[in-house]
Amino acid sequence: MSTILKPVESKTKHLDFFLSQCHRRKYPSKSTIIYAGDKSDSLFYIIKGSVTVIIEDDDGREMIMAYLNTGDFFGEMGLFDNMDSRSAWVKAKSECEVAEISYSKFREISSQDPRILYFIGEQMASRLRQTTRKVGDLAFLDVTGRVARTLLDLCKE
């Protein structure tokens, strides 16, 4: 029998343990969960609802980076890149229930059950793949193609 961890195993058991270690919070629609520039010291998991990830330039112009839904993690970048502050805003798109865990507590539980890292890694890889495709779309598609692709992406989210 192989000792390699398999990411396809049932997530429920591992997520139940993870969630038992988190603080649960509810946020009304349109409320801010994370402010850009805040100290980056905790990871979030969407139990119910959806959020919008937004970046802002120096002139206050906003750009939506992603819509995240039930089952998605956010706030994970600081866990891996050791940046002290958040790079984006996260706002509740709908009423949300979110689980929050400190990075230190997460590292502790992931050393006991490393499979939770697969769940986060899987989402990060998917987001990187989407970002790579979007950059390619900007470079290779005309305006009509970019609009069509964006509409298709929004239908999936």
C-alpha positions as CSV (number, residue, x, y, z in Angstrom):
1,M,0.0,0.0,0.0
2,S,1.3,3.4,-0.9
3,T,2.1,6.0,1.8
4,I,1.5,8.9,-0.6
5,L,-1.4,11.0,0.5
6,K,-4.3,11.1,-2.0
7,P,-6.2,14.3,-2.4
8,V,-9.2,12.5,-3.8
9,E,-10.1,11.1,-0.4
10,S,-13.3,12.3,1.2
11,K,-13.0,15.9,2.2
12,T,-15.8,15.8,4.7
13,K,-13.9,14.0,7.5
14,H,-10.9,16.3,7.2
15,L,-12.9,19.4,6.8
16,D,-15.0,18.5,9.9
17,F,-11.8,18.4,11.9
18,F,-10.5,21.6,10.4
19,L,-13.9,23.4,11.0
20,S,-13.9,22.2,14.6
21,Q,-10.7,24.2,15.2
22,C,-12.1,27.4,13.6
23,H,-14.1,30.4,14.8
24,R,-17.3,30.8,12.9
25,R,-18.6,34.2,12.0
26,K,-21.6,35.5,10.1
27,Y,-21.4,38.5,7.8
28,P,-24.3,40.4,6.2
29,S,-24.3,41.0,2.5
30,K,-21.9,43.8,1.3
31,S,-19.9,43.8,4.6
32,T,-16.1,43.8,4.4
33,I,-14.5,40.7,5.8
34,I,-10.8,41.6,5.0
35,Y,-9.4,45.0,4.4
36,A,-6.4,45.4,2.1
37,G,-3.4,46.4,4.3
38,D,-4.7,44.5,7.3
39,K,-2.3,42.2,9.2
40,S,-2.2,38.8,7.4
41,D,-2.5,36.2,10.1
42,S,-5.5,34.1,9.5
43,L,-7.1,31.8,6.9
44,F,-10.8,31.7,6.0
45,Y,-13.2,29.1,4.6
46,I,-16.6,29.9,3.2
47,I,-19.1,27.6,5.0
48,K,-22.1,29.3,3.3
49,G,-22.5,32.2,0.9
50,S,-20.2,34.0,-1.6
51,V,-17.6,36.8,-1.5
52,T,-15.9,39.1,-3.9
53,V,-12.1,39.6,-3.9
54,I,-11.2,43.1,-4.9
55,I,-7.9,45.0,-5.5
56,E,-7.7,48.8,-5.6
57,D,-5.2,51.1,-7.2
58,D,-3.7,54.3,-5.7
59,D,-6.5,56.4,-7.3
60,G,-9.2,54.2,-5.6
61,R,-10.3,52.4,-8.7
62,E,-11.4,48.9,-7.9
63,M,-11.0,45.6,-9.9
64,I,-12.8,42.4,-9.1
65,M,-10.3,39.6,-9.0
66,A,-12.6,36.7,-8.2
67,Y,-15.9,35.6,-6.8
68,L,-15.6,32.8,-4.3
69,N,-18.3,30.5,-3.1
70,T,-19.2,27.9,-0.5
71,G,-16.2,25.5,0.0
72,D,-13.6,28.1,-1.0
73,F,-10.6,29.2,1.1
74,F,-9.3,32.8,1.1
75,G,-6.6,34.6,3.0
76,E,-4.2,31.7,2.1
77,M,-1.5,33.7,0.4
78,G,0.0,35.0,3.6
79,L,0.2,31.5,4.9
80,F,2.7,30.7,2.2
81,D,4.5,33.9,1.3
82,N,5.0,35.4,4.8
83,M,3.7,38.8,3.7
84,D,2.6,40.9,6.7
85,S,-0.4,42.6,5.1
86,R,-3.4,41.6,3.0
87,S,-3.1,42.4,-0.7
88,A,-6.9,42.5,-1.4
89,W,-10.3,43.4,0.0
90,V,-12.8,40.6,0.6
91,K,-16.4,41.6,0.8
92,A,-19.5,39.5,1.3
93,K,-21.5,39.2,-1.9
94,S,-24.3,37.5,-0.1
95,E,-25.0,36.8,3.6
96,C,-22.0,34.5,4.6
97,E,-21.0,32.1,7.3
98,V,-17.2,32.0,7.4
99,A,-14.7,29.9,9.4
100,E,-11.5,31.6,10.5
101,I,-8.4,30.1,11.9
102,S,-5.0,31.7,12.7
103,Y,-2.1,30.7,10.6
104,S,-0.3,29.3,13.7
105,K,-3.3,27.1,14.6
106,F,-3.6,26.0,11.0
107,R,0.0,25.0,10.8
108,E,-0.5,23.0,14.0
109,I,-3.5,21.1,12.7
110,S,-2.0,20.6,9.2
111,S,1.0,18.9,10.8
112,Q,-1.4,16.5,12.4
113,D,-3.4,16.0,9.2
114,P,-1.6,17.3,6.1
115,R,-4.4,16.4,3.7
116,I,-6.0,19.8,4.4
117,L,-3.0,21.3,2.6
118,Y,-4.2,19.4,-0.6
119,F,-7.5,21.1,-0.4
120,I,-5.9,24.5,-0.3
121,G,-3.3,23.6,-2.9
122,E,-5.9,22.3,-5.2
123,Q,-7.8,25.7,-5.0
124,M,-4.6,27.7,-5.4
125,A,-3.6,25.7,-8.5
126,S,-7.1,26.2,-10.0
127,R,-6.9,29.9,-9.4
128,L,-3.4,30.1,-10.9
129,R,-4.7,28.2,-14.0
130,Q,-7.6,30.6,-14.4
131,T,-5.3,33.6,-14.0
132,T,-2.9,32.2,-16.6
133,R,-5.8,31.7,-19.0
134,K,-7.0,35.3,-18.4
135,V,-3.6,36.7,-19.2
136,G,-3.6,34.6,-22.4
137,D,-7.0,35.9,-23.2
138,L,-5.8,39.5,-22.8
139,A,-2.9,38.8,-25.1
140,F,-4.5,36.7,-27.8
141,L,-8.3,37.4,-27.9
142,D,-10.0,40.4,-29.5
143,V,-12.5,42.5,-27.5
144,T,-15.4,40.3,-28.6
145,G,-13.6,37.1,-27.6
146,R,-12.6,38.6,-24.2
147,V,-16.2,39.7,-23.5
148,A,-17.6,36.3,-24.5
149,R,-15.0,34.5,-22.3
150,T,-15.8,36.8,-19.4
151,L,-19.6,36.1,-19.7
152,L,-18.9,32.3,-19.8
153,D,-16.8,32.6,-16.7
154,L,-19.4,34.6,-14.9
155,C,-22.0,32.0,-15.7
156,K,-19.8,29.3,-14.1
157,E,-19.4,31.4,-10.9
